[in-house]
Amino acid sequence: MGAFNSLSEKLQKVFSKLTGKGRLSEEDVVSALKEVQIALLEADVNYKVVKDFIKRIKEKAVGDDVLESLTPGQQVIKIVNDELIDLLGGKIDKLSFSGKQPFIIFMVGLQGSGKTTTSGKLAYMLKSQNKKPFLIGADIYRPAAMEQLDVLAKKIDVNIYYDEKSKNVANIVNDGIIKAKQNNSDIIIVDTAGRQHLDDSMMNELINLKDIVNPDEIILVVDGMTGQDAVNVGKEFNEKVGIDSIAVTKMDGDARGGAVISLRHITGKQIKLIGMGEKIDQLELFHPDRIASRILGMGDILSLIEKAQDKIDEKSALELQKKIMESTFTLDDFLNQIKQMRSLGSIEDLLSMIPGGNKLKNVQLNEKDLSKTEAIILSMTKEERVKPNILNASRKKRVSAGSGTQVQDINRLLKQFEQTKTMMKQFGNMSKKKKGFNPKFF
């Protein structure tokens, strides 16, 4: 996860020192916690949040039962992990918008936070869960806000209501609710107006709209790239309007990520959603235990499996299994696997989900390499993709020219392909002895 890369690296360095020692003294733990404290502050976590967090860990980590245990370093890391999960909000099992129908959600936040985009993404997420969402465009201030929401609604085939001529937000929302009920929609998502900055008129308008419509959930959308400003926005919205939950956008960026760690503690409200990219399907549930695991470098295999289940269809997985069993895996199949892997997200993001994956930075596995691999395979003839052993010097020279690569790049790819085939053959042999083999998760 881009927003936590720097913090994750620093914390893992601290923990590797702890686990590298057979026994730990109280001074060792205190020294390590000082480094943890500095890393959190540098990641833009609120000072009071850090102070309380370190205090709680210290109280639990310097006792005899930890220091005199057989694995004191691991015990300290477990305490940090547990406290971080608690700080991020405990455990969330699923997104729940239940109760009366239609369930009305207000999306609130500043302009530029990603509120309109998140409204569309949430509608897409709910539709994929067999809900019938309905969008209402109620941002009468930002030019083209309603048109943007309309484009998103058409893209995901969700009904929408807005009125560009009206300047009465309450009328727009009430008319939209009537339309949604006529459409038998079970969840209404209202994209309310934002401003460039917090002001009284914005807050008063939201308070009045809240009193008139009585929404079931108010979700504050904040930009994860804005650091402590996001925390300040969260605090003020909660104090003046009252929010129920939070969605943090742009978590795939290079910001320091501390806002996410601070938000729950400062506002007392649960983070429910995180935006992990610009695509319509890149809105995810916020799982505190999984995020903590990724921050501490322990990976997030559950999220990786869920991504694979969503993106990779069962039919192609079964076809691949057959090819592996029969040893007929070709470079075309290799290319398809690369494309499927890319559909799961960036390589950096995927590595962060694998325990210790962020240590594989020097492995030749990045977006540029994958693009190069695609270009090489697509420059081959059909026969060459099925029988790569016929690629002699002149053929390689032709493929090299066609793909804009070097001959050594082609040799490297062929070596990787052979290694992959060998590995898959081993899996195939194992599957004959063991049922339940599924190549979906390669």
N, C-alpha and C positions, 0 to 999 in steps of 0.2 A: 504494500500500500504506500503510494508515493509520499503521502503526508507524514508518515512515521519512519521513513527510511533512516534518517540521521539519528533520531532518538533510539531506534531499534539497534543500530550499530553500536552506539555508546553503551547502552545497557548490557548488551551481550559481552562487551569487553570487560565490564565490571564483573559480570557473573562468571566469566571464564576464569578470572583471578580467584574468585571464591571457591569454585569447584576444583580448581587446580591444587588447593591446599588440603592436606589430609585432615587437619584439625583447625578450628577457627577460634580466635580469642575475641573478646568483646571489642577490642580495638580494631580488629579486622573488619567486623561487621559495621562499626561506626564509620570507619574510613570508606567502606564500600557505599554506605548510605549517603555519605557526603557527595560522592561521585554521582549517585543516582539523583540526588537533589539538584546538582548543577545541570545534569543532562535534561531534567524535566523543566527547569527554569529556562534553559537555552531553547527548549522546544516550545516556549511561550505558554507554558502552563501557569495559571494564576498562582502568585506567591503564597497566598493563604492556603490554597488547595494543596500545594506542594508541602508546606510546613506541617499541615495536619496529617497528610499521607505518610510522610517520613516518620512522624511521631508514633503513629499507629503501628508501623512496621517494626520500629525500634523496640517498642514495648513487647512485641511478640518474639522478636528474633534474638534477643540477648539473654534469654532464659537458659537454664542448664539443660533442659530437655532438647533444645536445639543445638547448642554449642557442644554438648557431650555426645550427640548422636553419631552414628557411623557415617552419615552423609550430611554434615552440617550445611555445606554449600547448597545442596539441593533443597534442604529444608527452608533456607532463607529465600531461595527463588520461589518456592511454593507459596510462602507467605506474601511475597511481593505480588505474585500472580493473583492470589485470592483477594488481596486488598485492591488491586487494580480493577478486577472484575466488579467489586463492590462499588468502587469509585465511578465506574462507567455505567452503573445502574443495575447490577445483578444479572439475572438471566431473563431473556425474552424468548418465548417459544414461537410466537407467530403474531402477525399483524391482525388485530381484532377490531372490526368496526361493526359491532352487533347491537341489537336493541331495536328501537323503533325504525320503521322504514317509511320514507327514505331517510337514511342516515346522512346528516349534513356536515360536511367538513369545510372549514374556512382555512385557506392557505394565506398566511400573512407574512410580511417581511419587507425589507427595503428593496428599492429598485436595484437590479444587478445581482441580487442574491441567488437568482435561478428559480424564482417562485413560479413563473408561468411554465417553464420547462418541467419543473418538478410536478406541477399539477397534471400535465400530460403524461409524464412517466408513471405517476401514481394510478391514473386511469388505466393505463396499459397493464400495470401490474395486477390491478383488481380484476380487469377483464380476463386476464390469463388464469385467474382463480375462480372463473365462472360467475363473477359478479356482473351487474349491469350498471356501470358508472355513467354519470351525466355531468358534463362540464358547464360551468357558468362563467362567462368572462365579465368581471365586474371592475376591471381596472380602467377607469375613464380618464386617467391622467397621462399615462405613458403612451406616446404615439405607437400605433401598430400592435399594442399588447393584445387586443382582442383578435386581430388578424393572425397573430402568432399562435394563439391558442386554437383558433379555427383550423389552421394548417395542421397542427398536432392532432386535433380531433379527427380530421379527415384521414390522416396517415394511419391512425390506429382504429378507425371505423367506430368512433364513439360519438354519441349525440351531444350537441352543444347548443347553448342559447347565449346570445349577447345582443345589445342594442347600441350601436355606435352613435345614434342621434340623441339618446337620453343622457342627461347629466345627473339623474336621480338614482344613486346606487341601490337604495332600498327597493325601488320599483323594479330595477333590472333583476335583482336577486329573487324577489317575490314572484315575478313573472316567470323566471327560469325554473323556480321550484314547481310552479303549476305545470309547466311543460314537462318537467322530469316525472311528475306523478302521472301525467297522461301517457308517458312513455313506459310506465311501470319500472322505472329505474329504482334500484335499491340503495345506491350511494350517490350523493351529489357533492361534487368538488367545486368550491367557489374560489376562483382566482381573484382575490381582493386587490385593491390598489396599493402600490408601494410609493415611497418617496426617495429622493436622493439622500435624505438624512432624516433622523427622528424629529418630528415636530408635533405641536399640540393639535393642529388641525387633522393630521393623519390619525392620531390616537383617538380623538373625539369622534371622528367618522366611523372608526372601527367599533368603538364602544356603542355608538348609536345603532350600528348595523347588527351588532351582537344582541342588543336588547330587543330589536325588532324581530330578528330571524330565530334567535335562540339556537345556535348551532350545537351539534353533539360533540364536535371535536375541533379545536383550533390548533393547527400545526404551524409553528414558526419555522420559516425557511431561512437559514443563515449560510453565508459563504464561508466555507472552511479555510479559505485562503486569507481571510482578514484577521486571523489571530485573536488578540484580546478584544478587538472591536466587536467580534461576533458574540463574545461573552457579555459585553456591555449592552448590545442590542437585545440579547436574550433576557437579561435582567430587567431592562426597561419595559419591554413588551409584556413580560410577565406581571410586573408591578402595576402597570397602567391598564392593560387590556385583559390580561389573564390568558395564559396559554395552557394547553393540555400536553403537548409533546413537541418534539423538534425534529426537523430534517436538515442534515448538514450536506451541502453541495460541494463539488469540486475537490473531493477527497483523493482524487487521482493526481492532484497537482504536487508541486514541490514545497508547499508551505510547511511550517514546522509542526502543525497538527495539534498543538497544545490546547486549542480552543475546545476540541471535542472532549478532552479529558476534564476540562474545567466546567463545561456547560451544565452537566448533570448536577454537579455539586453546588454551583452558584444559583441555578434556577430552581433546583429541586424537581425538575421535569425530565421525563424519560426521552432520550434520543431514540426515535423509532426507525428513521430512514437515513441512508447515506447515498449520495450521488457519486458514482465511480467513473463517470465519463459522460460524453455528450450524447451517446446513442440512447434511443428510447427505452431500451431494456437494461440500461446501466443504472438502475435504482435498486438498492439492496436493503433488506432488513438489517437493522443494527443489532448484532449479537455481541453484548459486552464480553462474554467469555471468549469468543472467537477473535475479537479485536485485540483483547489483552494478549492472547496467545501469539498473534502476529507481531505485536509490539515487542514482545519478549523473545521473538525469534523461534517460537515453537511451532510455527506453521498454522494452517487452518484447513485441514484435509476435508472437513465436512462441507465447507463452502465450495471447495474445488470439485467435490463429487456432485454437489447440487448443480454447479455450472455445467458439468459434463452431462448430467441427466437432462438438463434443459436444452442444450445445444446439439447433442449428438443423437441422431435417431437410431432406434433399435435395429431397423432393417440393415443399415450400413454396418453396424457393429457385428451383426450376425454374419454378414457377407465377409467381413474382414476375418472373423473367427474361422470361417471355412477355408479361406486362402491360407491362413496360418497353419491349419491342420494339414492342408494338402501341399504346403511349401510352394505356393504359387504367388507369393507376395511380390509385386512389381514396383518399379519406380513411380508409376501412376498412383498406386495405392499409398506409397510413401508420401507423394505430393498431397493426396487427399487428407492424410493424417495431419500434415503440416497445416493445411487450411482449416481443419477442424480445431486444431490447437490454437490457431490465431483467433478463431471465433470466440474462444473462451476469455480473451482479454490480452493485455500486454504480457510479454515474457516476464517483465519485472514483477507484475502483479501475481502471475502464476507461481514464480519462484518464492514470493513472500508467503504463499500458502503451503509450501512444502517445508517441513521441519529442517532448519539449517539451510534453507534454499538461498537466503541472501548471501551466504558465504560462497555461492557459486558464481560470483560476479565475473570471474576471469574465464569461465567456461564459454566456448564459442557458441553462444546461444542467445542471439538478440534479433531484433526486428530486421536489421540490415542483412544478417546472415540468412534469415528465413526467406527474405525477398530474393536474395542471390540464388538460393536453392531452387525456388520456384522458377526463376528465369532460366537456370541451367536445364532443368527437367523439361520445361516447355520448349526449349530449343532443340531437343532430341526428337528423332523420328519415333514412330510408334514401336517399330522393331527394337530400337535401342533401349526404349523404356522397359520392354519385356525381357530383352537379353543384353544387359549392360556390358557383358563380357566381350561383345563385338566392337566396343568403343576402342579402336586403335588410335594411333597418334594423329592421323589425318582427320578422323571423325571428331576427336576431342578438340582439334584446332578449329573445326567448323562450328562446333557447339560453343566454344569459347568466344568466337567472333559474334555469334548470334545472340549470346546472352550478356555480352559486355563484361565477361569475367576472364580470369586467368586459368590456364590448364591445371595449375596446382589446386585451384578451387574445385575443379571437376574431380580430380583425384581424391581430394578430401571428402567430397560428397559421396563418391562411390565406396570409400572405406566406411563412412558412417552407415551407408545403406546395408553393406554386408554385415556390419556389427549388429544392426537392428534386426536383420533377417535371422541371424544366429540366435539373438535373444528371443525373438518371437518363436523360433523353432523349439527352443527350450520350454517356453510357455505352452506351446502346442503339445509337447510330449507330456508335460505336467497335467494338462487338461484331460488327457486320455485316462489318467489315473484318478484325477480329482474332478468332481462335477462342480458346476457353478462358475467355471472360467468365463470371464467377460472382458473382451478386449476394449470395451468402451473407455476404460480408465487408464489407458496407456499414456 
